[in-house]
Amino acid sequence: MTTSDKSNAVNPAFNNLIEQPVLLLAFGFGSGLAPKAPGTFGTLIGVLFYLLLQALQLPVFIAVTIIICLVGIPICGIAATRLGVHDHPGIVWDEIAGYLVTMAFVPHNWMWAIAGFIAFRIFDILKPWPICVLDRKLGGGFGIMIDDVVAGLFAGAALWLLSLNF
């Protein structure tokens, strides 16, 4: 789905989120209801997740991040089916997961948390190759999740390279 298709999608009422826990998760606890830039607001929820998880040892942080990515496949797939729109703009669980992927590569402090937010949003919005191909070609919950996970890998790798100089 292109960005213009996403902007024309119907925004579900907040009551639907409360009544359907899978939508509450997919919409990042309501952050995906933001009228402008829901992906950015969803990434902010990812920052909150990161702040809760940053004290974990790296292998545990990575394991939790993988679990969040894997459970995101059915969460996003079910939400898209219920909404009747593939990759509805309000579905932001993928942004939460992508940001956590980014942060697995960098030192855990506030400066890198901000850098990770910026880098992830850049890769998620610009969708350089092969992210753009994944976004266009893959469907279902896996398709919704994979482009953001790969954007997180790209952003994390870029920041990791940058961190080698600090």
LINWO-V966568 format. One record per pair of residues at least 24 apart in sequence whose ideal C-beta (glycine too) atoms are under 10 Angstrom apart, sorted by the first residue. I is the first residue (numbers start at 1). GAP is how many residues later the second one is. Records with the same first field share a line. If there is no record, write none. Layout:
I: GAP ; GAP
This chain:
1: 79 ; 84 ; 85 ; 86 ; 87 ; 88 ; 134 ; 135 ; 138 ; 142 ; 143
2: 85 ; 133 ; 134
3: 36 ; 86 ; 122 ; 124
5: 80 ; 81 ; 82 ; 83 ; 84
6: 32 ; 33 ; 79 ; 80 ; 81 ; 82 ; 83 ; 84 ; 85
7: 29 ; 82
8: 77 ; 81
9: 74 ; 75 ; 76 ; 77 ; 78 ; 79 ; 80 ; 81 ; 82
10: 73 ; 74 ; 75 ; 78 ; 80
11: 24 ; 27 ; 72 ; 77 ; 78 ; 79
12: 67 ; 70 ; 71 ; 73 ; 76 ; 78
16: 66 ; 67
17: 62 ; 73
20: 58 ; 59 ; 62
21: 54
22: 52 ; 53 ; 54 ; 55 ; 56 ; 57 ; 59 ; 60 ; 71
23: 52 ; 55 ; 56 ; 59 ; 60 ; 65 ; 67 ; 68
24: 51 ; 55
25: 46 ; 47 ; 50 ; 51 ; 53 ; 54 ; 66 ; 67 ; 68 ; 71
26: 46 ; 48 ; 49 ; 50 ; 51 ; 52 ; 53 ; 54 ; 56 ; 57 ; 62 ; 64 ; 65 ; 66 ; 67 ; 68 ; 70 ; 115 ; 118
27: 48 ; 52 ; 56 ; 61 ; 63 ; 64 ; 65 ; 66
28: 62 ; 63 ; 64 ; 65 ; 66 ; 67 ; 68
29: 63 ; 64 ; 67
30: 60 ; 62
31: 59 ; 61 ; 64 ; 65
32: 47 ; 56 ; 57 ; 58 ; 59 ; 60 ; 61 ; 63 ; 64
33: 57 ; 59
34: 55 ; 56 ; 58
37: 52 ; 84 ; 88
38: 50 ; 51 ; 52 ; 53 ; 54 ; 57
39: 50 ; 51 ; 52 ; 53 ; 55 ; 56 ; 59 ; 81 ; 82 ; 85 ; 86 ; 109
40: 52 ; 55 ; 77 ; 81 ; 84 ; 85
41: 49 ; 51 ; 54
42: 47 ; 48 ; 49 ; 50 ; 51 ; 52 ; 53 ; 54 ; 55 ; 56 ; 57 ; 82 ; 106
43: 49 ; 51 ; 52 ; 53 ; 55 ; 56 ; 59 ; 73 ; 74 ; 75 ; 77 ; 78 ; 81 ; 105
44: 48 ; 51 ; 52 ; 55 ; 73
45: 47 ; 48 ; 50 ; 51 ; 54
46: 46 ; 47 ; 48 ; 49 ; 50 ; 51 ; 52 ; 53 ; 54 ; 55 ; 56 ; 57 ; 70 ; 71 ; 74 ; 102 ; 106
47: 49 ; 52 ; 53 ; 56 ; 66 ; 67 ; 69 ; 70 ; 73
48: 48 ; 51
49: 47 ; 48 ; 50 ; 51 ; 54
50: 46 ; 49 ; 50 ; 52 ; 53 ; 54 ; 58 ; 62 ; 63 ; 66 ; 67
51: 57 ; 59 ; 62
53: 47 ; 50 ; 55
54: 49 ; 53 ; 54 ; 55 ; 56 ; 58 ; 59
55: 53
56: 52
58: 46 ; 50
61: 39 ; 42 ; 43 ; 47
62: 38 ; 39 ; 42
64: 36 ; 40
65: 31 ; 32 ; 33 ; 34 ; 35 ; 36 ; 37 ; 38 ; 39 ; 84 ; 87
66: 31 ; 34 ; 35 ; 38 ; 83
67: 30
68: 25 ; 28 ; 29 ; 30 ; 32 ; 33 ; 77
69: 24 ; 25 ; 27 ; 28 ; 29 ; 31 ; 32 ; 76 ; 77 ; 79 ; 80 ; 83
70: 27 ; 75
71: 26 ; 70 ; 74
72: 24 ; 25 ; 26 ; 69 ; 70 ; 72 ; 73 ; 74 ; 76 ; 77
73: 24 ; 67 ; 68 ; 69 ; 70 ; 71 ; 72 ; 73
74: 66 ; 67 ; 68 ; 71
75: 66 ; 69 ; 70
76: 64 ; 65 ; 66 ; 67 ; 68 ; 69 ; 72
77: 62 ; 63 ; 64 ; 65 ; 66 ; 67 ; 68
78: 62 ; 63
79: 62 ; 65
80: 59 ; 60 ; 61 ; 63 ; 64
81: 59 ; 60
86: 52 ; 53 ; 54 ; 55 ; 57 ; 58
87: 48 ; 51 ; 52 ; 53 ; 54 ; 56 ; 57 ; 58 ; 60 ; 61
88: 56
91: 50 ; 53 ; 54
92: 56
93: 48 ; 51 ; 52 ; 55
94: 30 ; 47 ; 49 ; 50 ; 51 ; 52 ; 53 ; 54 ; 55 ; 57 ; 58
95: 25 ; 26 ; 29 ; 53 ; 56 ; 57
96: 52
97: 48 ; 51 ; 52 ; 55
98: 25 ; 26 ; 47 ; 48 ; 49 ; 50 ; 51 ; 52 ; 53 ; 54 ; 55 ; 56 ; 57 ; 58
99: 25 ; 49 ; 52 ; 53 ; 56 ; 57
100: 49 ; 52 ; 56
101: 47 ; 48 ; 49 ; 50 ; 51 ; 52 ; 53 ; 54 ; 55
102: 46 ; 47 ; 49 ; 50 ; 51 ; 52 ; 53 ; 54 ; 55 ; 56 ; 57 ; 58
103: 49 ; 52 ; 53 ; 56
104: 48 ; 49 ; 52 ; 56
105: 47 ; 48 ; 50 ; 51 ; 52 ; 53 ; 54 ; 55 ; 56 ; 57 ; 58
106: 49 ; 50 ; 52 ; 53 ; 54 ; 56 ; 57 ; 60
107: 52 ; 53 ; 56 ; 59
111: 55
112: 47 ; 50 ; 51 ; 54
115: 40 ; 43 ; 44 ; 47 ; 48
116: 36 ; 39 ; 40 ; 43
117: 38
118: 37 ; 41
119: 32 ; 33 ; 35 ; 36 ; 37 ; 38 ; 39 ; 40 ; 43
120: 28 ; 31 ; 32 ; 34 ; 35 ; 36 ; 38 ; 39
121: 30 ; 34
122: 29 ; 32 ; 33 ; 36
123: 24 ; 25 ; 27 ; 28 ; 29 ; 30 ; 31 ; 32 ; 33 ; 34 ; 35
124: 24 ; 26 ; 27 ; 28 ; 30 ; 31
125: 26
126: 25 ; 28
127: 24 ; 27
128: 26
130: 24
